[in-house]
Amino acid sequence: MDDLGLARANAVKNILLDFGVTASSVLVSSSILPVSEAFDVAIIGGVTFSF
């Protein structure tokens, strides 16, 4: 993969990771998810979108 492709993949991964963390923190603050499950969701989301 060239540098541009790698940079783009990292940018996408960071956006998705930020989104996952934000979404899970919103769910926790809304008491929809317990904190322990939200961590699992954020970790699974981050790992899933790691290229």
PDBQT receptor file of N, H, CA, C and O in Angstrom, charges set to zero:
ATOM      1  N   MET A   1       0.851  -1.194   0.000  1.00  0.00    +0.000 N 
ATOM      2  CA  MET A   1       0.000   0.000   0.000  1.00  0.00    +0.000 C 
ATOM      3  C   MET A   1       0.891   1.250   0.000  1.00  0.00    +0.000 C 
ATOM      4  O   MET A   1       1.870   1.312   0.744  1.00  0.00    +0.000 OA
ATOM      5  N   ASP A   2       0.560   2.221  -0.814  1.00  0.00    +0.000 N 
ATOM      6  H   ASP A   2      -0.236   2.170  -1.418  1.00  0.00    +0.000 HD
ATOM      7  CA  ASP A   2       1.369   3.444  -0.863  1.00  0.00    +0.000 C 
ATOM      8  C   ASP A   2       1.068   4.354   0.339  1.00  0.00    +0.000 C 
ATOM      9  O   ASP A   2       0.149   4.092   1.115  1.00  0.00    +0.000 OA
ATOM     10  N   ASP A   3       1.849   5.409   0.475  1.00  0.00    +0.000 N 
ATOM     11  H   ASP A   3       2.596   5.622  -0.156  1.00  0.00    +0.000 HD
ATOM     12  CA  ASP A   3       1.720   6.298   1.638  1.00  0.00    +0.000 C 
ATOM     13  C   ASP A   3       0.344   6.958   1.707  1.00  0.00    +0.000 C 
ATOM     14  O   ASP A   3      -0.237   7.081   2.785  1.00  0.00    +0.000 OA
ATOM     15  N   LEU A   4      -0.169   7.379   0.562  1.00  0.00    +0.000 N 
ATOM     16  H   LEU A   4       0.303   7.279  -0.313  1.00  0.00    +0.000 HD
ATOM     17  CA  LEU A   4      -1.474   8.037   0.542  1.00  0.00    +0.000 C 
ATOM     18  C   LEU A   4      -2.570   7.077   0.985  1.00  0.00    +0.000 C 
ATOM     19  O   LEU A   4      -3.442   7.437   1.776  1.00  0.00    +0.000 OA
ATOM     20  N   GLY A   5      -2.518   5.859   0.472  1.00  0.00    +0.000 N 
ATOM     21  H   GLY A   5      -1.809   5.566  -0.170  1.00  0.00    +0.000 HD
ATOM     22  CA  GLY A   5      -3.506   4.851   0.862  1.00  0.00    +0.000 C 
ATOM     23  C   GLY A   5      -3.438   4.551   2.349  1.00  0.00    +0.000 C 
ATOM     24  O   GLY A   5      -4.464   4.381   3.007  1.00  0.00    +0.000 OA
ATOM     25  N   LEU A   6      -2.217   4.486   2.873  1.00  0.00    +0.000 N 
ATOM     26  H   LEU A   6      -1.384   4.624   2.339  1.00  0.00    +0.000 HD
ATOM     27  CA  LEU A   6      -2.019   4.217   4.288  1.00  0.00    +0.000 C 
ATOM     28  C   LEU A   6      -2.553   5.366   5.139  1.00  0.00    +0.000 C 
ATOM     29  O   LEU A   6      -3.207   5.144   6.158  1.00  0.00    +0.000 OA
ATOM     30  N   ALA A   7      -2.269   6.587   4.714  1.00  0.00    +0.000 N 
ATOM     31  H   ALA A   7      -1.738   6.767   3.886  1.00  0.00    +0.000 HD
ATOM     32  CA  ALA A   7      -2.755   7.762   5.437  1.00  0.00    +0.000 C 
ATOM     33  C   ALA A   7      -4.282   7.797   5.442  1.00  0.00    +0.000 C 
ATOM     34  O   ALA A   7      -4.909   8.105   6.455  1.00  0.00    +0.000 OA
ATOM     35  N   ARG A   8      -4.860   7.475   4.294  1.00  0.00    +0.000 N 
ATOM     36  H   ARG A   8      -4.350   7.225   3.471  1.00  0.00    +0.000 HD
ATOM     37  CA  ARG A   8      -6.326   7.472   4.181  1.00  0.00    +0.000 C 
ATOM     38  C   ARG A   8      -6.924   6.395   5.087  1.00  0.00    +0.000 C 
ATOM     39  O   ARG A   8      -7.922   6.639   5.765  1.00  0.00    +0.000 OA
ATOM     40  N   ALA A   9      -6.320   5.210   5.100  1.00  0.00    +0.000 N 
ATOM     41  H   ALA A   9      -5.510   5.012   4.550  1.00  0.00    +0.000 HD
ATOM     42  CA  ALA A   9      -6.810   4.125   5.952  1.00  0.00    +0.000 C 
ATOM     43  C   ALA A   9      -6.727   4.520   7.425  1.00  0.00    +0.000 C 
ATOM     44  O   ALA A   9      -7.645   4.240   8.196  1.00  0.00    +0.000 OA
ATOM     45  N   ASN A  10      -5.628   5.170   7.817  1.00  0.00    +0.000 N 
ATOM     46  H   ASN A  10      -4.882   5.397   7.191  1.00  0.00    +0.000 HD
ATOM     47  CA  ASN A  10      -5.482   5.617   9.206  1.00  0.00    +0.000 C 
ATOM     48  C   ASN A  10      -6.510   6.676   9.560  1.00  0.00    +0.000 C 
ATOM     49  O   ASN A  10      -7.059   6.664  10.662  1.00  0.00    +0.000 OA
ATOM     50  N   ALA A  11      -6.777   7.595   8.634  1.00  0.00    +0.000 N 
ATOM     51  H   ALA A  11      -6.331   7.605   7.739  1.00  0.00    +0.000 HD
ATOM     52  CA  ALA A  11      -7.770   8.643   8.879  1.00  0.00    +0.000 C 
ATOM     53  C   ALA A  11      -9.151   8.036   9.091  1.00  0.00    +0.000 C 
ATOM     54  O   ALA A  11      -9.876   8.417  10.010  1.00  0.00    +0.000 OA
ATOM     55  N   VAL A  12      -9.503   7.089   8.228  1.00  0.00    +0.000 N 
ATOM     56  H   VAL A  12      -8.914   6.779   7.482  1.00  0.00    +0.000 HD
ATOM     57  CA  VAL A  12     -10.807   6.418   8.342  1.00  0.00    +0.000 C 
ATOM     58  C   VAL A  12     -10.895   5.669   9.670  1.00  0.00    +0.000 C 
ATOM     59  O   VAL A  12     -11.910   5.732  10.365  1.00  0.00    +0.000 OA
ATOM     60  N   LYS A  13      -9.815   4.956  10.015  1.00  0.00    +0.000 N 
ATOM     61  H   LYS A  13      -8.991   4.905   9.450  1.00  0.00    +0.000 HD
ATOM     62  CA  LYS A  13      -9.794   4.202  11.271  1.00  0.00    +0.000 C 
ATOM     63  C   LYS A  13      -9.986   5.142  12.459  1.00  0.00    +0.000 C 
ATOM     64  O   LYS A  13     -10.747   4.839  13.378  1.00  0.00    +0.000 OA
ATOM     65  N   ASN A  14      -9.295   6.285  12.439  1.00  0.00    +0.000 N 
ATOM     66  H   ASN A  14      -8.677   6.532  11.693  1.00  0.00    +0.000 HD
ATOM     67  CA  ASN A  14      -9.416   7.239  13.551  1.00  0.00    +0.000 C 
ATOM     68  C   ASN A  14     -10.813   7.814  13.656  1.00  0.00    +0.000 C 
ATOM     69  O   ASN A  14     -11.338   7.974  14.758  1.00  0.00    +0.000 OA
ATOM     70  N   ILE A  15     -11.427   8.128  12.512  1.00  0.00    +0.000 N 
ATOM     71  H   ILE A  15     -11.001   7.998  11.617  1.00  0.00    +0.000 HD
ATOM     72  CA  ILE A  15     -12.798   8.653  12.513  1.00  0.00    +0.000 C 
ATOM     73  C   ILE A  15     -13.749   7.615  13.099  1.00  0.00    +0.000 C 
ATOM     74  O   ILE A  15     -14.587   7.937  13.941  1.00  0.00    +0.000 OA
ATOM     75  N   LEU A  16     -13.618   6.366  12.649  1.00  0.00    +0.000 N 
ATOM     76  H   LEU A  16     -12.938   6.104  11.964  1.00  0.00    +0.000 HD
ATOM     77  CA  LEU A  16     -14.505   5.310  13.136  1.00  0.00    +0.000 C 
ATOM     78  C   LEU A  16     -14.272   5.031  14.616  1.00  0.00    +0.000 C 
ATOM     79  O   LEU A  16     -15.216   4.773  15.363  1.00  0.00    +0.000 OA
ATOM     80  N   LEU A  17     -13.002   5.085  15.036  1.00  0.00    +0.000 N 
ATOM     81  H   LEU A  17     -12.235   5.295  14.429  1.00  0.00    +0.000 HD
ATOM     82  CA  LEU A  17     -12.687   4.852  16.441  1.00  0.00    +0.000 C 
ATOM     83  C   LEU A  17     -13.284   5.972  17.301  1.00  0.00    +0.000 C 
ATOM     84  O   LEU A  17     -13.878   5.709  18.347  1.00  0.00    +0.000 OA
ATOM     85  N   ASP A  18     -13.119   7.234  16.849  1.00  0.00    +0.000 N 
ATOM     86  H   ASP A  18     -12.636   7.448  16.000  1.00  0.00    +0.000 HD
ATOM     87  CA  ASP A  18     -13.715   8.364  17.567  1.00  0.00    +0.000 C 
ATOM     88  C   ASP A  18     -15.226   8.208  17.645  1.00  0.00    +0.000 C 
ATOM     89  O   ASP A  18     -15.834   8.444  18.689  1.00  0.00    +0.000 OA
ATOM     90  N   PHE A  19     -15.827   7.804  16.520  1.00  0.00    +0.000 N 
ATOM     91  H   PHE A  19     -15.333   7.612  15.672  1.00  0.00    +0.000 HD
ATOM     92  CA  PHE A  19     -17.270   7.615  16.481  1.00  0.00    +0.000 C 
ATOM     93  C   PHE A  19     -17.702   6.529  17.459  1.00  0.00    +0.000 C 
ATOM     94  O   PHE A  19     -18.684   6.689  18.184  1.00  0.00    +0.000 OA
ATOM     95  N   GLY A  20     -16.961   5.422  17.472  1.00  0.00    +0.000 N 
ATOM     96  H   GLY A  20     -16.163   5.291  16.883  1.00  0.00    +0.000 HD
ATOM     97  CA  GLY A  20     -17.286   4.322  18.383  1.00  0.00    +0.000 C 
ATOM     98  C   GLY A  20     -17.186   4.739  19.835  1.00  0.00    +0.000 C 
ATOM     99  O   GLY A  20     -18.054   4.406  20.642  1.00  0.00    +0.000 OA
ATOM    100  N   VAL A  21     -16.125   5.471  20.174  1.00  0.00    +0.000 N 
ATOM    101  H   VAL A  21     -15.420   5.741  19.519  1.00  0.00    +0.000 HD
ATOM    102  CA  VAL A  21     -15.943   5.928  21.555  1.00  0.00    +0.000 C 
ATOM    103  C   VAL A  21     -17.037   6.915  21.925  1.00  0.00    +0.000 C 
ATOM    104  O   VAL A  21     -17.605   6.842  23.015  1.00  0.00    +0.000 OA
ATOM    105  N   THR A  22     -17.335   7.844  21.013  1.00  0.00    +0.000 N 
ATOM    106  H   THR A  22     -16.874   7.904  20.128  1.00  0.00    +0.000 HD
ATOM    107  CA  THR A  22     -18.385   8.836  21.268  1.00  0.00    +0.000 C 
ATOM    108  C   THR A  22     -19.737   8.153  21.437  1.00  0.00    +0.000 C 
ATOM    109  O   THR A  22     -20.484   8.459  22.367  1.00  0.00    +0.000 OA
ATOM    110  N   ALA A  23     -20.045   7.230  20.534  1.00  0.00    +0.000 N 
ATOM    111  H   ALA A  23     -19.438   6.982  19.779  1.00  0.00    +0.000 HD
ATOM    112  CA  ALA A  23     -21.325   6.526  20.593  1.00  0.00    +0.000 C 
ATOM    113  C   ALA A  23     -21.448   5.752  21.902  1.00  0.00    +0.000 C 
ATOM    114  O   ALA A  23     -22.501   5.777  22.540  1.00  0.00    +0.000 OA
ATOM    115  N   SER A  24     -20.383   5.065  22.305  1.00  0.00    +0.000 N 
ATOM    116  H   SER A  24     -19.528   5.044  21.787  1.00  0.00    +0.000 HD
ATOM    117  CA  SER A  24     -20.480   4.274  23.534  1.00  0.00    +0.000 C 
ATOM    118  C   SER A  24     -20.588   5.182  24.755  1.00  0.00    +0.000 C 
ATOM    119  O   SER A  24     -21.294   4.844  25.706  1.00  0.00    +0.000 OA
ATOM    120  N   SER A  25     -19.899   6.337  24.749  1.00  0.00    +0.000 N 
ATOM    121  H   SER A  25     -19.326   6.611  23.977  1.00  0.00    +0.000 HD
ATOM    122  CA  SER A  25     -20.018   7.234  25.902  1.00  0.00    +0.000 C 
ATOM    123  C   SER A  25     -21.415   7.856  25.975  1.00  0.00    +0.000 C 
ATOM    124  O   SER A  25     -21.937   8.088  27.066  1.00  0.00    +0.000 OA
ATOM    125  N   VAL A  26     -22.015   8.125  24.817  1.00  0.00    +0.000 N 
ATOM    126  H   VAL A  26     -21.591   7.937  23.932  1.00  0.00    +0.000 HD
ATOM    127  CA  VAL A  26     -23.400   8.629  24.797  1.00  0.00    +0.000 C 
ATOM    128  C   VAL A  26     -24.351   7.570  25.357  1.00  0.00    +0.000 C 
ATOM    129  O   VAL A  26     -25.245   7.883  26.143  1.00  0.00    +0.000 OA
ATOM    130  N   LEU A  27     -24.151   6.316  24.944  1.00  0.00    +0.000 N 
ATOM    131  H   LEU A  27     -23.425   6.062  24.305  1.00  0.00    +0.000 HD
ATOM    132  CA  LEU A  27     -25.003   5.236  25.436  1.00  0.00    +0.000 C 
ATOM    133  C   LEU A  27     -24.863   5.068  26.949  1.00  0.00    +0.000 C 
ATOM    134  O   LEU A  27     -25.848   4.816  27.643  1.00  0.00    +0.000 OA
ATOM    135  N   VAL A  28     -23.637   5.209  27.458  1.00  0.00    +0.000 N 
ATOM    136  H   VAL A  28     -22.836   5.414  26.895  1.00  0.00    +0.000 HD
ATOM    137  CA  VAL A  28     -23.422   5.086  28.901  1.00  0.00    +0.000 C 
ATOM    138  C   VAL A  28     -24.097   6.243  29.629  1.00  0.00    +0.000 C 
ATOM    139  O   VAL A  28     -24.793   6.035  30.623  1.00  0.00    +0.000 OA
ATOM    140  N   SER A  29     -23.892   7.466  29.133  1.00  0.00    +0.000 N 
ATOM    141  H   SER A  29     -23.327   7.635  28.325  1.00  0.00    +0.000 HD
ATOM    142  CA  SER A  29     -24.461   8.625  29.827  1.00  0.00    +0.000 C 
ATOM    143  C   SER A  29     -25.983   8.624  29.761  1.00  0.00    +0.000 C 
ATOM    144  O   SER A  29     -26.645   9.223  30.609  1.00  0.00    +0.000 OA
ATOM    145  N   SER A  30     -26.541   7.949  28.751  1.00  0.00    +0.000 N 
ATOM    146  H   SER A  30     -26.004   7.462  28.062  1.00  0.00    +0.000 HD
ATOM    147  CA  SER A  30     -27.992   7.795  28.655  1.00  0.00    +0.000 C 
ATOM    148  C   SER A  30     -28.487   6.570  29.416  1.00  0.00    +0.000 C 
ATOM    149  O   SER A  30     -29.679   6.263  29.412  1.00  0.00    +0.000 OA
ATOM    150  N   SER A  31     -27.548   5.868  30.075  1.00  0.00    +0.000 N 
ATOM    151  H   SER A  31     -26.579   6.118  30.078  1.00  0.00    +0.000 HD
ATOM    152  CA  SER A  31     -27.860   4.654  30.833  1.00  0.00    +0.000 C 
ATOM    153  C   SER A  31     -28.468   3.555  29.964  1.00  0.00    +0.000 C 
ATOM    154  O   SER A  31     -29.228   2.720  30.457  1.00  0.00    +0.000 OA
ATOM    155  N   ILE A  32     -28.137   3.554  28.682  1.00  0.00    +0.000 N 
ATOM    156  H   ILE A  32     -27.520   4.231  28.282  1.00  0.00    +0.000 HD
ATOM    157  CA  ILE A  32     -28.616   2.493  27.793  1.00  0.00    +0.000 C 
ATOM    158  C   ILE A  32     -27.709   1.276  27.932  1.00  0.00    +0.000 C 
ATOM    159  O   ILE A  32     -28.167   0.134  27.889  1.00  0.00    +0.000 OA
ATOM    160  N   LEU A  33     -26.415   1.540  28.099  1.00  0.00    +0.000 N 
ATOM    161  H   LEU A  33     -26.043   2.467  28.134  1.00  0.00    +0.000 HD
ATOM    162  CA  LEU A  33     -25.436   0.468  28.243  1.00  0.00    +0.000 C 
ATOM    163  C   LEU A  33     -24.689   0.643  29.556  1.00  0.00    +0.000 C 
ATOM    164  O   LEU A  33     -24.342   1.765  29.925  1.00  0.00    +0.000 OA
ATOM    165  N   PRO A  34     -24.434  -0.456  30.268  1.00  0.00    +0.000 N 
ATOM    166  CA  PRO A  34     -23.513  -0.360  31.400  1.00  0.00    +0.000 C 
ATOM    167  C   PRO A  34     -22.092  -0.101  30.893  1.00  0.00    +0.000 C 
ATOM    168  O   PRO A  34     -21.757  -0.450  29.761  1.00  0.00    +0.000 OA
ATOM    169  N   VAL A  35     -21.276   0.501  31.724  1.00  0.00    +0.000 N 
ATOM    170  H   VAL A  35     -21.547   0.785  32.644  1.00  0.00    +0.000 HD
ATOM    171  CA  VAL A  35     -19.929   0.905  31.315  1.00  0.00    +0.000 C 
ATOM    172  C   VAL A  35     -19.116  -0.283  30.796  1.00  0.00    +0.000 C 
ATOM    173  O   VAL A  35     -18.403  -0.162  29.800  1.00  0.00    +0.000 OA
ATOM    174  N   SER A  36     -19.226  -1.432  31.474  1.00  0.00    +0.000 N 
ATOM    175  H   SER A  36     -19.805  -1.530  32.283  1.00  0.00    +0.000 HD
ATOM    176  CA  SER A  36     -18.433  -2.599  31.064  1.00  0.00    +0.000 C 
ATOM    177  C   SER A  36     -18.766  -3.024  29.631  1.00  0.00    +0.000 C 
ATOM    178  O   SER A  36     -17.870  -3.385  28.868  1.00  0.00    +0.000 OA
ATOM    179  N   GLU A  37     -20.035  -2.983  29.267  1.00  0.00    +0.000 N 
ATOM    180  H   GLU A  37     -20.763  -2.689  29.887  1.00  0.00    +0.000 HD
ATOM    181  CA  GLU A  37     -20.418  -3.355  27.904  1.00  0.00    +0.000 C 
ATOM    182  C   GLU A  37     -19.979  -2.294  26.903  1.00  0.00    +0.000 C 
ATOM    183  O   GLU A  37     -19.607  -2.621  25.776  1.00  0.00    +0.000 OA
ATOM    184  N   ALA A  38     -20.019  -1.034  27.302  1.00  0.00    +0.000 N 
ATOM    185  H   ALA A  38     -20.321  -0.768  28.217  1.00  0.00    +0.000 HD
ATOM    186  CA  ALA A  38     -19.619   0.045  26.397  1.00  0.00    +0.000 C 
ATOM    187  C   ALA A  38     -18.144  -0.077  26.040  1.00  0.00    +0.000 C 
ATOM    188  O   ALA A  38     -17.758   0.174  24.898  1.00  0.00    +0.000 OA
ATOM    189  N   PHE A  39     -17.317  -0.462  27.013  1.00  0.00    +0.000 N 
ATOM    190  H   PHE A  39     -17.631  -0.666  27.940  1.00  0.00    +0.000 HD
ATOM    191  CA  PHE A  39     -15.902  -0.679  26.715  1.00  0.00    +0.000 C 
ATOM    192  C   PHE A  39     -15.753  -1.778  25.673  1.00  0.00    +0.000 C 
ATOM    193  O   PHE A  39     -14.966  -1.651  24.735  1.00  0.00    +0.000 OA
ATOM    194  N   ASP A  40     -16.513  -2.860  25.840  1.00  0.00    +0.000 N 
ATOM    195  H   ASP A  40     -17.153  -2.963  26.602  1.00  0.00    +0.000 HD
ATOM    196  CA  ASP A  40     -16.469  -3.959  24.872  1.00  0.00    +0.000 C 
ATOM    197  C   ASP A  40     -16.851  -3.465  23.481  1.00  0.00    +0.000 C 
ATOM    198  O   ASP A  40     -16.199  -3.807  22.494  1.00  0.00    +0.000 OA
ATOM    199  N   VAL A  41     -17.900  -2.667  23.407  1.00  0.00    +0.000 N 
ATOM    200  H   VAL A  41     -18.430  -2.389  24.209  1.00  0.00    +0.000 HD
ATOM    201  CA  VAL A  41     -18.363  -2.136  22.122  1.00  0.00    +0.000 C 
ATOM    202  C   VAL A  41     -17.282  -1.271  21.488  1.00  0.00    +0.000 C 
ATOM    203  O   VAL A  41     -17.001  -1.401  20.297  1.00  0.00    +0.000 OA
ATOM    204  N   ALA A  42     -16.673  -0.385  22.280  1.00  0.00    +0.000 N 
ATOM    205  H   ALA A  42     -16.901  -0.280  23.248  1.00  0.00    +0.000 HD
ATOM    206  CA  ALA A  42     -15.642   0.499  21.752  1.00  0.00    +0.000 C 
ATOM    207  C   ALA A  42     -14.431  -0.295  21.277  1.00  0.00    +0.000 C 
ATOM    208  O   ALA A  42     -13.866  -0.005  20.223  1.00  0.00    +0.000 OA
ATOM    209  N   ILE A  43     -14.036  -1.302  22.061  1.00  0.00    +0.000 N 
ATOM    210  H   ILE A  43     -14.495  -1.537  22.918  1.00  0.00    +0.000 HD
ATOM    211  CA  ILE A  43     -12.877  -2.112  21.698  1.00  0.00    +0.000 C 
ATOM    212  C   ILE A  43     -13.172  -2.927  20.442  1.00  0.00    +0.000 C 
ATOM    213  O   ILE A  43     -12.353  -2.981  19.524  1.00  0.00    +0.000 OA
ATOM    214  N   ILE A  44     -14.346  -3.560  20.405  1.00  0.00    +0.000 N 
ATOM    215  H   ILE A  44     -15.011  -3.516  21.150  1.00  0.00    +0.000 HD
ATOM    216  CA  ILE A  44     -14.725  -4.357  19.226  1.00  0.00    +0.000 C 
ATOM    217  C   ILE A  44     -14.803  -3.454  18.000  1.00  0.00    +0.000 C 
ATOM    218  O   ILE A  44     -14.332  -3.818  16.922  1.00  0.00    +0.000 OA
ATOM    219  N   GLY A  45     -15.400  -2.274  18.170  1.00  0.00    +0.000 N 
ATOM    220  H   GLY A  45     -15.783  -1.979  19.046  1.00  0.00    +0.000 HD
ATOM    221  CA  GLY A  45     -15.482  -1.325  17.057  1.00  0.00    +0.000 C 
ATOM    222  C   GLY A  45     -14.106  -0.914  16.570  1.00  0.00    +0.000 C 
ATOM    223  O   GLY A  45     -13.850  -0.878  15.366  1.00  0.00    +0.000 OA
ATOM    224  N   GLY A  46     -13.213  -0.600  17.513  1.00  0.00    +0.000 N 
ATOM    225  H   GLY A  46     -13.421  -0.629  18.491  1.00  0.00    +0.000 HD
ATOM    226  CA  GLY A  46     -11.865  -0.199  17.145  1.00  0.00    +0.000 C 
ATOM    227  C   GLY A  46     -11.097  -1.302  16.453  1.00  0.00    +0.000 C 
ATOM    228  O   GLY A  46     -10.391  -1.062  15.474  1.00  0.00    +0.000 OA
ATOM    229  N   VAL A  47     -11.239  -2.522  16.969  1.00  0.00    +0.000 N 
ATOM    230  H   VAL A  47     -11.813  -2.717  17.764  1.00  0.00    +0.000 HD
ATOM    231  CA  VAL A  47     -10.516  -3.660  16.388  1.00  0.00    +0.000 C 
ATOM    232  C   VAL A  47     -11.091  -4.007  15.015  1.00  0.00    +0.000 C 
ATOM    233  O   VAL A  47     -10.350  -4.319  14.082  1.00  0.00    +0.000 OA
ATOM    234  N   THR A  48     -12.408  -3.950  14.903  1.00  0.00    +0.000 N 
ATOM    235  H   THR A  48     -13.011  -3.697  15.660  1.00  0.00    +0.000 HD
ATOM    236  CA  THR A  48     -13.064  -4.293  13.635  1.00  0.00    +0.000 C 
ATOM    237  C   THR A  48     -12.581  -3.384  12.516  1.00  0.00    +0.000 C 
ATOM    238  O   THR A  48     -12.387  -3.828  11.385  1.00  0.00    +0.000 OA
ATOM    239  N   PHE A  49     -12.387  -2.096  12.839  1.00  0.00    +0.000 N 
ATOM    240  H   PHE A  49     -12.545  -1.734  13.758  1.00  0.00    +0.000 HD
ATOM    241  CA  PHE A  49     -12.021  -1.133  11.800  1.00  0.00    +0.000 C 
ATOM    242  C   PHE A  49     -10.524  -0.884  11.728  1.00  0.00    +0.000 C 
ATOM    243  O   PHE A  49     -10.086   0.038  11.040  1.00  0.00    +0.000 OA
ATOM    244  N   SER A  50      -9.729  -1.689  12.426  1.00  0.00    +0.000 N 
ATOM    245  H   SER A  50     -10.084  -2.438  12.985  1.00  0.00    +0.000 HD
ATOM    246  CA  SER A  50      -8.276  -1.593  12.291  1.00  0.00    +0.000 C 
ATOM    247  C   SER A  50      -7.867  -2.348  11.038  1.00  0.00    +0.000 C 
ATOM    248  O   SER A  50      -8.143  -3.540  10.903  1.00  0.00    +0.000 OA
ATOM    249  N   PHE A  51      -7.226  -1.669  10.148  1.00  0.00    +0.000 N 
ATOM    250  H   PHE A  51      -7.002  -0.701  10.257  1.00  0.00    +0.000 HD
ATOM    251  CA  PHE A  51      -6.877  -2.280   8.857  1.00  0.00    +0.000 C 
ATOM    252  C   PHE A  51      -5.625  -3.133   8.989  1.00  0.00    +0.000 C 
ATOM    253  O   PHE A  51      -5.177  -3.728   8.009  1.00  0.00    +0.000 OA
TER     254      PHE A  51
